[in-house]
Amino acid sequence: MARGLVVARRTINPAVCAHHQGVIEMHVKRSLIGAAAALSLGLLPMLDPAPAQAIGCLTGAAAGGVAGHYAGHHAVLGAIGGCIAGHHMKVVQRRKAAAAAAAPKAPAPTPTPAPTPTPAQ
């Protein structure tokens, strides 16, 4: 008795059947990949991130990286710490500037007139 799949009174070789099954699976995988790509591209505008607030981080990271390198080859840890410290210092600086700008300015004192010299007698 022949081994294989009987389709419409034909016997198909199992190797050929396995090949066709792989082609069908590959086609399904391609369509799923295409659908996933289309879905992700369609949802991409919804994932608009907020702008990064890295004020002071780059300068702090540079200084911290150099300090960490010289303090035992810990440049990455120094850069992380420098970024945190630099960001904090910049935020404090901005808060002070905003408070100074919002504070009411006192009017300049008016100078007192100097007494007029009297002629010596």
PyRosetta script that sets phi, psi and omega in degrees:
from pyrosetta import init, pose_from_sequence

init()
pose = pose_from_sequence("MARGLVVARRTINPAVCAHHQGVIEMHVKRSLIGAAAALSLGLLPMLDPAPAQAIGCLTGAAAGGVAGHYAGHHAVLGAIGGCIAGHHMKVVQRRKAAAAAAAPKAPAPTPTPAPTPTPAQ")
pose.set_psi(1, 137.8)
pose.set_omega(1, -177.7)
pose.set_phi(2, -81.1)
pose.set_psi(2, 139.1)
pose.set_omega(2, 177.6)
pose.set_phi(3, -94.3)
pose.set_psi(3, 138.4)
pose.set_omega(3, 178.8)
pose.set_phi(4, 150.3)
pose.set_psi(4, -176.3)
pose.set_omega(4, -177.5)
pose.set_phi(5, -97.6)
pose.set_psi(5, 131.8)
pose.set_omega(5, 179.3)
pose.set_phi(6, -100.9)
pose.set_psi(6, 114.2)
pose.set_omega(6, 179.7)
pose.set_phi(7, -125.8)
pose.set_psi(7, 121.2)
pose.set_omega(7, 178.5)
pose.set_phi(8, 50.1)
pose.set_psi(8, 50.5)
pose.set_omega(8, 177.7)
pose.set_phi(9, 62.4)
pose.set_psi(9, 24.6)
pose.set_omega(9, 174.4)
pose.set_phi(10, -119.8)
pose.set_psi(10, 145.0)
pose.set_omega(10, 174.5)
pose.set_phi(11, -100.1)
pose.set_psi(11, 123.5)
pose.set_omega(11, -178.2)
pose.set_phi(12, -103.5)
pose.set_psi(12, 135.8)
pose.set_omega(12, 179.2)
pose.set_phi(13, -61.5)
pose.set_psi(13, 135.1)
pose.set_omega(13, -179.3)
pose.set_phi(14, -60.4)
pose.set_psi(14, -31.3)
pose.set_omega(14, 179.3)
pose.set_phi(15, -67.2)
pose.set_psi(15, -39.4)
pose.set_omega(15, 178.5)
pose.set_phi(16, -68.8)
pose.set_psi(16, -38.4)
pose.set_omega(16, 179.4)
pose.set_phi(17, -64.1)
pose.set_psi(17, -41.2)
pose.set_omega(17, 178.5)
pose.set_phi(18, -64.8)
pose.set_psi(18, -37.4)
pose.set_omega(18, 178.4)
pose.set_phi(19, -63.3)
pose.set_psi(19, -45.6)
pose.set_omega(19, 179.7)
pose.set_phi(20, -65.3)
pose.set_psi(20, -36.0)
pose.set_omega(20, 177.8)
pose.set_phi(21, -63.4)
pose.set_psi(21, -40.5)
pose.set_omega(21, 177.5)
pose.set_phi(22, -64.6)
pose.set_psi(22, -37.8)
pose.set_omega(22, 178.4)
pose.set_phi(23, -65.4)
pose.set_psi(23, -41.6)
pose.set_omega(23, 179.5)
pose.set_phi(24, -65.0)
pose.set_psi(24, -43.7)
pose.set_omega(24, 178.9)
pose.set_phi(25, -62.8)
pose.set_psi(25, -39.8)
pose.set_omega(25, 179.9)
pose.set_phi(26, -65.4)
pose.set_psi(26, -38.5)
pose.set_omega(26, 178.9)
pose.set_phi(27, -64.7)
pose.set_psi(27, -40.7)
pose.set_omega(27, 178.8)
pose.set_phi(28, -65.6)
pose.set_psi(28, -42.5)
pose.set_omega(28, 179.8)
pose.set_phi(29, -62.6)
pose.set_psi(29, -40.6)
pose.set_omega(29, 179.8)
pose.set_phi(30, -64.1)
pose.set_psi(30, -40.6)
pose.set_omega(30, -179.7)
pose.set_phi(31, -69.0)
pose.set_psi(31, -35.0)
pose.set_omega(31, 176.8)
pose.set_phi(32, -67.9)
pose.set_psi(32, -39.2)
pose.set_omega(32, 177.9)
pose.set_phi(33, -65.0)
pose.set_psi(33, -42.1)
pose.set_omega(33, 177.8)
pose.set_phi(34, -62.7)
pose.set_psi(34, -41.6)
pose.set_omega(34, 178.7)
pose.set_phi(35, -66.3)
pose.set_psi(35, -40.1)
pose.set_omega(35, 179.0)
pose.set_phi(36, -66.1)
pose.set_psi(36, -39.3)
pose.set_omega(36, 178.7)
pose.set_phi(37, -65.8)
pose.set_psi(37, -43.1)
pose.set_omega(37, 179.3)
pose.set_phi(38, -64.6)
pose.set_psi(38, -40.3)
pose.set_omega(38, 178.9)
pose.set_phi(39, -65.4)
pose.set_psi(39, -43.2)
pose.set_omega(39, -179.1)
pose.set_phi(40, -67.7)
pose.set_psi(40, -37.1)
pose.set_omega(40, 177.6)
pose.set_phi(41, -69.9)
pose.set_psi(41, -31.4)
pose.set_omega(41, 177.9)
pose.set_phi(42, -71.5)
pose.set_psi(42, -32.5)
pose.set_omega(42, -179.3)
pose.set_phi(43, -89.9)
pose.set_psi(43, -5.2)
pose.set_omega(43, -176.7)
pose.set_phi(44, -58.6)
pose.set_psi(44, -42.0)
pose.set_omega(44, 179.3)
pose.set_phi(45, -63.7)
pose.set_psi(45, -23.6)
pose.set_omega(45, 179.5)
pose.set_phi(46, -74.2)
pose.set_psi(46, -17.5)
pose.set_omega(46, -177.2)
pose.set_phi(47, -98.1)
pose.set_psi(47, 29.2)
pose.set_omega(47, -178.1)
pose.set_phi(48, -65.6)
pose.set_psi(48, 112.8)
pose.set_omega(48, -177.5)
pose.set_phi(49, -77.5)
pose.set_psi(49, 157.5)
pose.set_omega(49, 175.5)
pose.set_phi(50, -72.6)
pose.set_psi(50, 152.2)
pose.set_omega(50, 179.6)
pose.set_phi(51, -64.4)
pose.set_psi(51, 146.8)
pose.set_omega(51, -178.4)
pose.set_phi(52, -70.6)
pose.set_psi(52, 139.8)
pose.set_omega(52, 178.2)
pose.set_phi(53, -107.7)
pose.set_psi(53, 67.6)
pose.set_omega(53, -175.2)
pose.set_phi(54, -98.2)
pose.set_psi(54, 36.5)
pose.set_omega(54, -178.6)
pose.set_phi(55, -66.3)
pose.set_psi(55, 128.8)
pose.set_omega(55, 178.2)
pose.set_phi(56, 80.1)
pose.set_psi(56, -10.6)
pose.set_omega(56, -175.6)
pose.set_phi(57, -71.5)
pose.set_psi(57, -42.4)
pose.set_omega(57, -175.6)
pose.set_phi(58, -66.4)
pose.set_psi(58, -44.0)
pose.set_omega(58, 179.4)
pose.set_phi(59, -68.9)
pose.set_psi(59, -39.6)
pose.set_omega(59, 177.2)
pose.set_phi(60, -65.1)
pose.set_psi(60, -38.5)
pose.set_omega(60, 179.4)
pose.set_phi(61, -67.6)
pose.set_psi(61, -38.1)
pose.set_omega(61, 179.0)
pose.set_phi(62, -65.1)
pose.set_psi(62, -47.1)
pose.set_omega(62, 179.6)
pose.set_phi(63, -65.5)
pose.set_psi(63, -42.9)
pose.set_omega(63, 179.6)
pose.set_phi(64, -66.7)
pose.set_psi(64, -35.2)
pose.set_omega(64, 177.9)
pose.set_phi(65, -65.7)
pose.set_psi(65, -42.0)
pose.set_omega(65, 177.6)
pose.set_phi(66, -65.7)
pose.set_psi(66, -45.5)
pose.set_omega(66, 179.6)
pose.set_phi(67, -63.2)
pose.set_psi(67, -41.6)
pose.set_omega(67, 178.9)
pose.set_phi(68, -66.2)
pose.set_psi(68, -34.6)
pose.set_omega(68, 178.2)
pose.set_phi(69, -64.2)
pose.set_psi(69, -44.4)
pose.set_omega(69, -179.2)
pose.set_phi(70, -76.3)
pose.set_psi(70, -16.4)
pose.set_omega(70, -179.6)
pose.set_phi(71, -99.0)
pose.set_psi(71, 41.3)
pose.set_omega(71, 173.2)
pose.set_phi(72, 105.1)
pose.set_psi(72, 30.7)
pose.set_omega(72, 176.3)
pose.set_phi(73, 57.6)
pose.set_psi(73, 45.4)
pose.set_omega(73, 175.9)
pose.set_phi(74, -117.6)
pose.set_psi(74, 54.5)
pose.set_omega(74, -175.3)
pose.set_phi(75, -64.9)
pose.set_psi(75, -38.3)
pose.set_omega(75, -177.4)
pose.set_phi(76, -68.2)
pose.set_psi(76, -44.6)
pose.set_omega(76, 178.0)
pose.set_phi(77, -64.3)
pose.set_psi(77, -39.1)
pose.set_omega(77, 177.1)
pose.set_phi(78, -64.3)
pose.set_psi(78, -38.9)
pose.set_omega(78, 179.1)
pose.set_phi(79, -66.4)
pose.set_psi(79, -39.3)
pose.set_omega(79, 178.4)
pose.set_phi(80, -65.1)
pose.set_psi(80, -47.3)
pose.set_omega(80, 178.8)
pose.set_phi(81, -64.1)
pose.set_psi(81, -39.2)
pose.set_omega(81, 178.3)
pose.set_phi(82, -65.6)
pose.set_psi(82, -36.7)
pose.set_omega(82, 177.5)
pose.set_phi(83, -63.4)
pose.set_psi(83, -45.4)
pose.set_omega(83, -179.7)
pose.set_phi(84, -64.2)
pose.set_psi(84, -46.3)
pose.set_omega(84, -178.7)
pose.set_phi(85, -66.7)
pose.set_psi(85, -42.5)
pose.set_omega(85, 179.8)
pose.set_phi(86, -63.8)
pose.set_psi(86, -39.9)
pose.set_omega(86, 178.1)
pose.set_phi(87, -64.1)
pose.set_psi(87, -44.2)
pose.set_omega(87, -179.3)
pose.set_phi(88, -63.5)
pose.set_psi(88, -43.3)
pose.set_omega(88, -179.3)
pose.set_phi(89, -64.1)
pose.set_psi(89, -38.7)
pose.set_omega(89, 179.6)
pose.set_phi(90, -68.1)
pose.set_psi(90, -38.4)
pose.set_omega(90, 178.5)
pose.set_phi(91, -64.6)
pose.set_psi(91, -43.4)
pose.set_omega(91, 178.8)
pose.set_phi(92, -62.6)
pose.set_psi(92, -41.8)
pose.set_omega(92, 179.6)
pose.set_phi(93, -62.1)
pose.set_psi(93, -41.7)
pose.set_omega(93, 178.8)
pose.set_phi(94, -66.5)
pose.set_psi(94, -38.1)
pose.set_omega(94, 178.7)
pose.set_phi(95, -64.4)
pose.set_psi(95, -42.5)
pose.set_omega(95, 178.8)
pose.set_phi(96, -64.0)
pose.set_psi(96, -40.9)
pose.set_omega(96, 179.4)
pose.set_phi(97, -65.8)
pose.set_psi(97, -39.2)
pose.set_omega(97, 178.4)
pose.set_phi(98, -67.4)
pose.set_psi(98, -38.2)
pose.set_omega(98, 178.8)
pose.set_phi(99, -68.0)
pose.set_psi(99, -38.7)
pose.set_omega(99, 179.1)
pose.set_phi(100, -67.6)
pose.set_psi(100, -36.3)
pose.set_omega(100, 179.8)
pose.set_phi(101, -72.2)
pose.set_psi(101, -31.7)
pose.set_omega(101, -178.0)
pose.set_phi(102, -84.6)
pose.set_psi(102, -18.6)
pose.set_omega(102, -177.8)
pose.set_phi(103, -69.9)
pose.set_psi(103, 139.0)
pose.set_omega(103, 178.8)
pose.set_phi(104, -68.1)
pose.set_psi(104, 136.7)
pose.set_omega(104, -178.9)
pose.set_phi(105, -87.5)
pose.set_psi(105, 132.3)
pose.set_omega(105, 177.9)
pose.set_phi(106, -76.2)
pose.set_psi(106, 139.8)
pose.set_omega(106, 178.9)
pose.set_phi(107, -65.2)
pose.set_psi(107, 149.4)
pose.set_omega(107, 179.4)
pose.set_phi(108, -66.9)
pose.set_psi(108, 138.3)
pose.set_omega(108, -179.7)
pose.set_phi(109, -66.5)
pose.set_psi(109, 141.0)
pose.set_omega(109, 179.0)
pose.set_phi(110, -79.5)
pose.set_psi(110, 133.8)
pose.set_omega(110, -178.6)
pose.set_phi(111, -70.8)
pose.set_psi(111, 143.0)
pose.set_omega(111, 176.9)
pose.set_phi(112, -79.3)
pose.set_psi(112, 137.4)
pose.set_omega(112, -178.1)
pose.set_phi(113, -67.3)
pose.set_psi(113, 140.0)
pose.set_omega(113, 179.5)
pose.set_phi(114, -75.1)
pose.set_psi(114, 142.6)
pose.set_omega(114, 179.1)
pose.set_phi(115, -65.6)
pose.set_psi(115, 143.8)
pose.set_omega(115, 179.6)
pose.set_phi(116, -76.9)
pose.set_psi(116, 135.5)
pose.set_omega(116, -179.3)
pose.set_phi(117, -68.2)
pose.set_psi(117, 138.8)
pose.set_omega(117, 176.5)
pose.set_phi(118, -95.1)
pose.set_psi(118, 143.8)
pose.set_omega(118, -179.5)
pose.set_phi(119, -66.3)
pose.set_psi(119, 138.5)
pose.set_omega(119, -178.7)
pose.set_phi(120, -71.2)
pose.set_psi(120, 138.9)
pose.set_omega(120, -177.1)
pose.set_phi(121, -107.4)
pose.dump_pdb("model.pdb")
